[in-house]
Amino acid sequence: MRCLVFFLLPFALAAQAPPAPDTLCSLSGTVINAVTSEPVRRALIAIRRVDGSPGTTMTIRVTNAVSTDAAGRFALNGIEPGTYRLSADHNGFIPAQYGARGPNRAGTPIVLAGGQKSANLIVGMYPHGVISGRVLDEEGEPVAAAEIQVSRLQYMQGRKQLVRSGGATTNDLGEYRVFGLAPGRYFVNATYRPDPVAIDAANSAGEGVYVPTYFPRTADPAAAAPLDLTAGAQLRNMEITLARVRTVTVKGRVQSEITTATPLPGEPLIRANLNVILSTNNPLGAGGGNGRGAPVGPDGSFEFRNVVPGTYLAVAIASTPGKAYSARLPLVVGTANIEGLSLAIHAPVAIAGQVKIDGESADSLSKFRIGLQPWEASNAVFGPMPDVPLRPDGSFQIPDLSAEHYRLNFYGLPDGFYVKSIRSSSVDVQLAGLDLSAGAPAPIAIVLSPNAGQVTGTVLDPKTQKPVSAVTVIAVPQEKERRERESFYKTAATDQSGHFTFKNLTPGDYKVFCWEDVPFGSWMDPEFLSAHDSKGEPVAVREGSPQSIQVTLIADQ
């Protein structure tokens, strides 16, 4: 039995006198099964304030029960005026928010004015799905301790990638059961990792080793059979027969310019620790992004045994206390052993630059911070990713960086600001990134503008001509060079009245889209977008010139 006495909300009002009783608000309604419309009893109800000041805390103490009764009803009293999100949770269902248009989607914020009583709210919860079955070897014997991964295709920077949605481990009968799944299309794979002695014996006997295998029996994710799961469905007897593949050995050497760390006076030199990781570099591969390490000998040599043919990323890391430096190399492994692989970790690089504000602004540059992230979102980060404050004159310096490819980020920019330009000599850093593989770049000149564009609007349902709440609106840049960078895209959600606002837009030409149901990030896929290009609402965003548009909901994607 679960009970809840009070909620701690992460946003708060500044310390002040308790509100007058007649200004307190209430929420009441019903939680239902979104498939059958039956009430859901004993669902836990939570509210979270979304309009407070960051870094402060407000407590709402609920004096009545916060779980639904036998008819699915709930009531929350004594709520201060503000904007909230209301959510429901119950075993056997996908957690839900009020106003959400489907499972695992954001709901509609509830705005409460002083003394307001919002009643008859309906929260629909979708029952979760289950995929179960067995894992067998090539002779039909059950495989215990095999790892099961259930994944869905999602978009990351415009590319489809398999993203883990759930998992399990097989029991002694080879059985698995993965629950808590939202409706959708899934791919299931099994990975069995016997001990190294068994792997060596299998390879010596010419049998190969078990590789990550997709349902029903393929090592190629492109040939995997998808499983379509409806709300509350249970897909049973999904048997996976493991596949065997001959493996190879990958050998190489790390050359590092990071040999020692500067010691404190009187202390001995500290040698850098060297490691090498071989990670899968196939976005549709089983466990994409996972990797394994190998020790590095005193002469820099390393060896990976039992490597399955495929596409990888070899990463060398040199670490000293509090710091880490890396180098990476794409690698295609075939059916032959690889020797003589070379990974060179270069000396750390420092970058420096100057930030200026274009035009007049009362904001102090010392409030802003500048930081780094990998240029490719899929690249793992080794060691800290520094962010530093700007000096009062806008200058900055970031030392001790790996000689890799980065993008610059700003933190603390107030509403109305956007990054107008970032240049290092003739390089447009916003479009090309900051490539440090050739050494320190020319000083970086950054211009900020307090005159960012803003677009407001309303989304209408073409069938009813009524505003649509709780849907995602996307502003897609039209210039080719900006289409490839996720940072130039903007998303917003409609409120209860179907209104949305894009703030801090980089000036330029956009098309604004709103799909009723679309995989997140698919708007960066050129093929997907070309099929819907005529359905977007064009808008020209100019500095300091707010725009207002009306967008039609796309319901037939």
Residue pairs with C-beta under 8 A, 6 or more apart in sequence:
2 42
2 44
2 67
3 65
3 67
4 44
4 46
4 62
4 66
4 67
5 61
5 62
6 59
6 60
6 61
6 62
7 46
7 47
7 48
7 59
7 60
7 62
7 66
8 57
8 59
9 47
9 48
9 49
9 52
9 57
9 58
9 59
9 60
10 48
10 49
10 52
10 57
11 49
11 50
11 51
11 52
11 53
11 54
11 56
11 57
11 58
12 49
12 52
12 53
12 56
12 57
12 58
13 52
13 53
13 56
13 58
13 80
14 53
14 56
19 80
19 81
22 114
22 115
23 80
23 81
23 114
23 115
24 77
24 78
24 79
24 80
24 115
25 79
25 80
25 81
25 112
25 113
25 114
25 115
25 116
25 117
25 118
26 75
26 76
26 77
26 78
26 79
26 116
26 117
26 118
26 119
27 47
27 74
27 75
27 76
27 79
27 84
27 86
27 110
27 112
27 118
27 119
27 121
28 73
28 74
28 75
28 76
28 117
28 118
28 119
28 120
28 121
29 73
29 74
29 98
29 118
29 119
29 120
29 121
29 122
29 123
30 39
30 68
30 71
30 72
30 73
30 74
30 120
30 121
30 122
30 123
31 39
31 40
31 43
31 45
31 68
31 72
31 74
31 88
31 90
31 96
31 123
31 124
31 125
32 38
32 39
32 40
32 72
32 122
32 123
32 124
32 125
33 39
33 40
33 93
33 124
33 125
33 126
33 127
34 96
34 103
34 124
34 125
34 126
34 231
35 126
35 127
35 231
35 232
38 72
39 68
39 70
39 71
39 72
39 73
40 68
40 72
40 88
40 90
40 93
40 125
41 68
41 69
41 70
41 71
41 72
42 67
42 68
42 90
43 67
43 68
43 72
43 74
43 88
43 89
43 90
43 93
43 123
43 125
44 66
44 67
44 88
44 89
44 90
45 66
45 67
45 68
45 74
45 76
45 86
45 87
45 88
46 66
46 86
46 87
46 88
46 89
47 60
47 76
47 79
47 84
47 85
47 86
47 87
48 84
48 85
48 87
49 58
49 82
49 83
49 84
50 83
50 84
50 85
50 109
51 82
51 83
52 58
52 82
58 80
60 78
60 79
60 80
61 78
62 76
62 77
62 78
63 77
63 78
64 75
64 76
64 77
66 74
66 76
67 74
68 74
68 88
79 112
81 112
81 113
81 114
81 116
82 111
82 112
83 109
83 110
83 111
83 112
84 109
84 110
84 112
85 97
85 98
85 107
85 109
85 110
86 97
86 98
86 107
86 110
86 121
86 123
87 95
87 96
87 97
87 98
87 107
87 123
88 95
88 96
88 97
88 98
88 123
88 125
89 95
89 96
90 125
92 127
92 128
93 125
93 126
93 127
93 128
94 103
94 104
94 125
94 126
94 127
94 128
94 180
94 182
95 125
96 103
96 107
96 123
96 124
96 125
96 126
97 105
97 106
97 107
97 108
97 123
98 107
98 108
98 110
98 121
98 122
98 123
99 107
99 108
99 469
99 470
99 496
100 106
100 107
100 108
100 124
100 470
101 470
101 471
101 516
101 517
102 126
102 517
103 126
103 182
103 183
103 231
104 182
105 470
106 470
106 472
106 493
107 470
108 469
108 470
108 494
108 495
108 496
109 495
109 496
110 118
110 121
110 496
111 495
111 496
112 118
126 182
126 183
126 231
126 232
127 231
127 232
128 179
128 180
128 181
128 182
128 232
129 179
129 181
129 182
129 183
129 229
129 230
129 231
129 232
129 233
129 234
129 235
130 177
130 178
130 179
130 181
130 233
130 234
130 235
131 150
131 177
131 178
131 181
131 186
131 188
131 227
131 229
131 234
131 235
131 238
132 175
132 176
132 177
132 178
132 234
132 235
132 236
132 237
132 238
133 175
133 176
133 188
133 215
133 236
133 237
133 238
133 239
133 240
134 142
134 170
134 173
134 174
134 175
134 176
134 237
134 239
134 240
135 142
135 143
135 146
135 148
135 170
135 174
135 176
135 190
135 192
135 239
135 240
135 241
135 242
136 142
136 143
136 174
136 239
136 240
136 241
136 242
137 143
137 210
137 241
137 242
138 241
138 242
138 243
138 244
140 241
141 174
142 170
142 172
142 173
142 174
142 175
143 170
143 174
143 190
143 192
143 242
144 170
144 171
144 172
144 173
144 174
145 169
145 170
145 192
146 169
146 170
146 174
146 176
146 190
146 191
146 192
146 242
147 167
147 169
147 190
147 191
147 192
147 193
148 167
148 168
148 169
148 170
148 176
148 178
148 188
148 189
148 190
149 164
149 167
149 188
149 189
149 190
149 191
149 286
149 287
150 164
150 165
150 166
150 167
150 178
150 181
150 186
150 187
150 188
151 162
151 163
151 164
151 165
151 186
151 187
151 188
151 189
152 162
152 163
152 165
152 184
152 185
152 186
152 187
153 160
153 161
153 162
153 163
153 185
153 187
153 519
154 160
154 161
154 162
154 163
154 519
154 520
154 521
155 161
155 519
155 520
155 521
155 522
155 524
155 525
156 163
156 283
156 377
156 378
156 521
157 376
157 377
157 486
157 521
157 524
158 484
158 486
158 521
158 524
158 525
158 526
159 283
159 525
160 283
160 284
160 525
161 283
161 284
161 288
161 378
162 187
162 221
162 283
162 284
162 285
162 286
162 288
165 181
165 182
165 186
166 178
166 179
166 180
166 181
167 178
168 176
168 177
168 178
169 176
170 176
170 190
176 190
178 188
181 229
182 231
183 229
183 230
183 231
183 233
184 228
184 229
185 226
185 227
185 228
185 229
186 226
186 227
186 228
186 229
187 214
187 215
187 221
187 224
187 226
187 227
188 214
188 215
188 224
188 227
188 238
188 240
189 212
189 213
189 214
189 215
189 221
189 224
189 240
189 286
189 287
190 212
190 213
190 240
190 242
191 210
191 212
191 213
191 286
191 287
192 210
192 242
194 209
194 210
196 305
196 306
199 209
199 247
199 306
200 305
200 306
202 208
202 209
202 244
203 209
203 246
203 247
203 306
206 246
207 244
208 244
208 245
208 246
208 247
209 244
209 245
209 246
209 247
209 306
209 308
210 242
210 243
210 244
211 219
211 242
211 243
211 244
211 245
211 308
212 219
212 285
212 286
212 287
213 219
213 240
213 241
213 242
213 243
213 286
214 220
214 221
214 223
214 224
214 225
214 240
214 286
215 224
215 225
215 227
215 238
215 239
215 240
216 225
216 239
216 240
216 241
217 240
217 241
217 242
217 243
218 224
218 243
219 243
219 245
219 308
221 282
221 284
221 285
221 286
222 284
227 235
227 238
229 235
245 308
245 309
246 335
247 305
247 306
247 307
247 308
247 309
248 307
248 309
248 333
248 334
248 335
248 336
248 337
248 338
249 303
249 304
249 305
249 306
249 307
249 337
249 338
250 278
250 303
250 304
250 307
250 314
250 331
250 333
250 337
250 338
250 341
251 301
251 302
251 303
251 304
251 337
251 338
251 339
251 340
251 341
252 276
252 301
252 302
252 314
252 338
252 339
252 340
252 341
252 342
252 343
253 299
253 300
253 301
253 302
253 340
253 341
253 342
253 343
254 274
254 276
254 296
254 300
254 301
254 302
254 316
254 318
254 343
254 344
254 345
255 300
255 342
255 343
255 344
255 345
256 272
256 274
256 300
256 316
256 318
256 344
256 345
257 344
257 345
257 346
257 347
258 272
258 318
258 320
258 325
258 345
258 347
258 348
259 271
259 272
260 269
260 270
260 271
260 272
260 320
261 269
261 270
261 272
261 320
261 321
261 323
263 269
263 270
270 320
270 321
272 318
272 319
272 320
273 318
273 319
273 320
274 296
274 300
274 316
274 317
274 318
274 345
275 293
275 294
275 295
275 296
275 316
275 317
275 319
276 293
276 294
276 296
276 302
276 304
276 314
276 315
276 316
276 317
276 343
277 291
277 292
277 293
277 294
277 314
277 315
277 317
277 380
278 291
278 292
278 293
278 294
278 304
278 307
278 312
278 313
278 314
278 315
278 331
279 289
279 290
279 291
279 292
279 312
279 313
279 315
279 380
280 286
280 287
280 288
280 289
280 290
280 291
280 310
280 311
280 312
280 313
281 311
281 312
281 313
281 330
281 331
282 288
282 310
282 311
283 378
285 310
285 311
289 378
289 380
291 313
291 315
291 380
292 304
294 302
294 303
294 304
295 302
296 302
296 316
307 333
308 333
309 333
309 334
309 335
310 332
310 333
311 330
311 331
311 332
311 333
312 330
312 331
312 332
312 333
313 328
313 329
313 330
313 331
314 328
314 329
314 330
314 331
314 341
314 343
315 326
315 327
315 328
315 329
315 343
315 380
315 382
316 326
316 327
316 328
316 343
316 345
317 324
317 325
317 326
317 345
317 382
317 383
318 324
318 325
318 326
318 345
319 325
319 382
319 383
322 384
323 348
323 383
323 384
323 400
324 382
324 383
324 384
324 402
325 345
325 346
325 348
325 382
325 383
325 400
325 402
325 403
326 345
326 382
326 383
326 402
326 404
327 343
327 344
327 345
327 346
327 402
327 403
327 404
328 343
328 379
328 404
329 341
329 343
331 338
331 341
345 402
345 403
346 403
346 437
346 439
347 403
348 399
348 400
348 401
348 402
348 403
349 401
349 402
349 403
349 436
349 439
349 440
350 397
350 398
350 399
350 400
350 401
350 440
351 397
351 398
351 401
351 434
351 436
351 440
351 441
351 444
352 395
352 396
352 397
352 398
352 443
352 444
353 395
353 396
353 424
353 443
353 444
353 445
353 446
354 393
354 394
354 395
354 396
354 443
354 444
354 445
354 446
355 365
355 368
355 370
355 390
355 394
355 395
355 396
355 446
355 447
355 448
356 394
356 445
356 446
356 447
356 448
357 363
357 365
357 394
357 447
357 448
357 449
357 450
358 420
358 447
358 448
358 449
358 450
358 451
359 449
359 450
359 451
360 450
361 450
363 414
363 417
363 450
364 392
365 390
365 391
365 392
365 393
365 394
366 389
366 390
366 391
366 392
367 412
368 389
368 390
368 410
368 411
368 412
368 413
368 448
369 387
369 388
369 389
369 390
369 410
369 411
369 412
370 387
370 388
370 390
370 396
370 398
370 408
370 409
370 410
370 411
370 446
371 385
371 386
371 387
371 388
371 408
371 409
371 410
371 411
372 385
372 386
372 387
372 398
372 401
372 406
372 407
372 408
372 409
372 434
373 381
373 385
373 406
373 407
373 409
374 380
374 381
374 404
374 405
374 406
374 407
375 405
375 406
375 407
375 433
375 434
375 435
376 405
377 486
379 404
382 402
383 402
386 398
386 400
386 401
387 409
387 411
388 396
388 397
388 398
389 396
390 396
401 436
402 436
403 436
403 437
403 439
404 436
404 437
405 433
405 434
405 435
405 436
405 437
406 433
406 434
406 436
407 429
407 433
407 434
407 487
408 422
408 429
408 434
408 444
408 446
410 419
410 448
413 419
413 448
413 504
415 503
415 504
416 450
416 451
416 452
416 503
416 504
417 448
417 449
417 450
417 452
417 504
418 448
418 449
418 452
418 453
418 504
418 505
418 506
418 507
419 430
419 446
419 447
419 448
419 506
420 447
420 448
420 449
420 506
421 428
421 430
421 445
421 446
421 447
422 428
422 429
422 430
422 444
422 445
422 446
422 447
423 429
423 444
423 445
424 434
424 441
424 442
424 443
424 444
424 445
425 441
425 442
427 441
427 442
429 444
430 485
430 487
431 481
431 482
431 485
434 441
434 444
435 441
449 543
451 543
451 544
452 503
452 504
452 505
452 506
452 507
452 543
452 544
453 502
453 504
453 505
453 506
453 507
453 541
453 542
453 543
453 544
453 545
453 546
453 547
454 501
454 502
454 503
454 504
454 505
454 546
454 547
455 475
455 501
455 502
455 505
455 510
455 512
455 539
455 541
455 546
455 547
455 548
455 549
456 499
456 500
456 501
456 502
456 546
456 547
456 548
456 549
457 473
457 499
457 500
457 512
457 537
457 548
457 549
457 550
457 551
458 467
458 494
458 497
458 498
458 499
458 500
458 550
458 551
459 467
459 468
459 471
459 473
459 494
459 498
459 500
459 514
459 551
459 552
459 553
460 466
460 467
460 468
460 498
460 550
460 551
460 552
460 553
461 467
461 468
461 553
461 555
462 552
462 553
462 555
463 555
466 498
467 494
467 497
467 498
467 499
468 494
468 498
468 514
468 516
468 553
469 494
469 495
469 496
469 497
469 498
470 493
470 494
471 493
471 494
471 514
471 515
471 516
471 553
472 491
472 492
472 493
472 514
472 515
472 518
472 520
473 491
473 492
473 493
473 494
473 500
473 502
473 512
473 513
473 514
473 551
474 489
474 490
474 491
474 512
474 513
474 514
474 523
475 489
475 490
475 491
475 492
475 502
475 505
475 510
475 511
475 512
475 539
476 483
476 489
476 510
476 511
476 512
476 513
476 523
476 529
476 536
477 483
477 488
477 489
477 506
477 508
477 509
477 510
478 508
478 509
478 510
478 511
478 538
479 508
479 509
482 488
482 506
482 508
483 524
483 526
486 521
486 524
488 506
488 508
489 523
489 524
490 502
490 505
492 500
492 501
492 502
493 500
494 500
494 514
505 541
506 541
507 541
507 542
507 543
508 540
508 541
509 538
509 539
509 540
509 541
510 538
510 539
510 540
510 541
511 533
511 536
511 537
511 538
511 539
512 536
512 537
512 538
512 539
512 549
512 551
513 523
513 532
513 535
513 536
513 537
513 551
513 554
514 551
514 552
514 553
514 554
515 532
515 553
515 554
515 555
515 557
516 553
516 554
516 555
516 557
517 555
517 557
518 554
518 557
522 528
523 529
532 554
532 557
535 552
535 554
537 549
537 550
537 551
537 552
539 547
539 549
540 547
541 547
